[in-house]
Amino acid sequence: MGQVQKGSAYFGALGMEVGHFAPLWHLLKVAQLLETELNRISARSNLSISDFHLLCALMMEDDEPVRATDLAHMLNVSDAALSIRVRKLAAMEMVERRDHPQDQRAHLLRIAARGLAAVQDVASAIEKDASFISWFRQLPNEDRQKLGDMLGSFHIFLNRHFLPISRSD
């Protein structure tokens, strides 16, 4: 908490409004801690949390192949970053990659059986070992709902106002 007070005092002395400083600081620190812990847990399956996120996105597509560029947009990553990750997961036989039948420049992606198994393994490990899950389970149901609602609203706001919109919009 000393860092929050020091940061607020510093930016306040510069004449900046600092009412948002504590929530922003805490969100940044929580994101950093969550990512570090989730990467540690995912690493047990030789994945990063970003790999797990990509596999989950493919899993949620109901076994329909997804264009690589559409997946990059869904995950808010560049085509180049996605391409590197897909090559890795394809080499691990977790993602199936094939040429698009109508567009020679595009590729279609689908989660493979090994990828589905990895999603289940990592999700189970997160449920069992992640500090966030342990803490969340201790909250009263009303607080769980409020936290989910607040973060959901914030997520929707950020998606609308900060992320690039597709060319078809």
Phi, psi and omega in degrees: 000336179299324179294322179296314180295317179295317178297315179298317180295318181298307183289328175297320179295338176276000180087012181271149174286129187240014179300334181271351190298311183298310179299320180295315179301314181295319178298317179297315180293318178298317179300316180297314181294317178298313181299317180298313181293317181293327174294320178298316181292315180296328182299336177299335178255019181060034178233161168261168177294332176292322175298314179300317179299316179298313180298320178297319179299317178293321179299322183284354179275012176054044176065013174275135177295146183240135174295139182303319180294326177292321178294319177300318178295317179300321184269358180059044177233163178287158175301321181296315179296318179295318182301317179297314181293319181295319178302316180298311183290328176292320178296330178274003181060036177258339180231137173261132182234129178218161179290147176286132184294331181259345184226106184296341180276343187260157176234147176254140183238146176213145177287138178265168181304319179295326177293319177298318179297320179295320178301314180296318180296312182293317179299319178296319179294321177297313180301322183279322193245346185287133180300322180302316181297316179301313179295315182300320180297336180278347180286147171297151182308321180297319178292323176300315181296316180298316180298314178299317180295314181296312180294323177297316178297318180295318178300312179299316179301311181297320178300318182289322192255344186237341183264149180296144177268154181288161181290341181278348179282000000 
